[in-house]
Amino acid sequence: MRTRFATTCVRTYVVEHLRLIPLTCNEIRHLFIALVIRPVLDPAHLLGWSLWRCRHQAQSGASHYRRQAAQD
C-alpha cells in the first residue's frame, strides 16, 4: 500500500510541481537528516508528508492572496 502511495505522490509531484512552493533550507535539512543520516521512518512516508506540506502551504498562500484581493 505504501509503495502505491509513494508512486502516486511522485506522479502528483511531477504533474503539479509548478503549484508547489520551493523547498526551504529547513525542509531540505529535515529531509536529509530523516532520509540519510538516521532513516527511522519509511522514506515514502517522509516524502509524502513533505509533498503534502508544500502543497498545503501553496494552497494557503493562494487563498491568502485571493482573500486580500477580494478585500481591496
N, C-alpha and C positions, 0 to 999 in steps of 0.2 A: 504494500500500500504506500509506503513512504517513497519508494522508487518512482511510482506513478505520480505522486505529489511533486517530487523533485523535478521530474521531467516536465510536468505541467507548469511549474514555476519558471523553469528555464525557457520554455516556449513562450509563456506570457511575457517574460522579460524581453525576449527578442522582439516580440510584436509591439510591446508597449514601452520600450526603453526610452522613447522620446518624452514620455509623460512623467518620468521619474525625476526626482531631484538628484543631483550628483552625490556620490558618496562623500561624507565628511571625513576629515582626518581621524576623528574619534571612531567612526564606524569602520574605517579601514583597519585601525589599530585593534578594535574589538574582534573583527573577523579574523585577522591574522593570528591573534592570541588564541582565539577559540578553535580555529581550524588547524593551525600549525604547531603552536607552542604546547598547548595542552588540549588535545581533541578528546573531550569527555562526552559531549553530546553528539548526536547524529549530524553529520555535515549538512544533509538535506534539510534538517530542521532549522539549523542556524541560517542557512542561505535563504530558506523560505521566510523566516522571520525578518531577515534584513530586507528582502524584497517587499514584504508586506509593509514594513515601516516606511520605506522610501515611497511606496505608492500612497500610503495613508497621508504622509506629510505633503506630497504633491497635491493630493485632492484637497487637503485642508487649506493649503496656500491658495489654490484656485478659488475655493469657496470664500476665503477671506477677501480676495481682490474683487470678486463679484459683489459681495456684500458692501464693500467700500464704494464701489462704482454706483451701486443702486442708491446709496445714501446721498450721493452728490447731486 
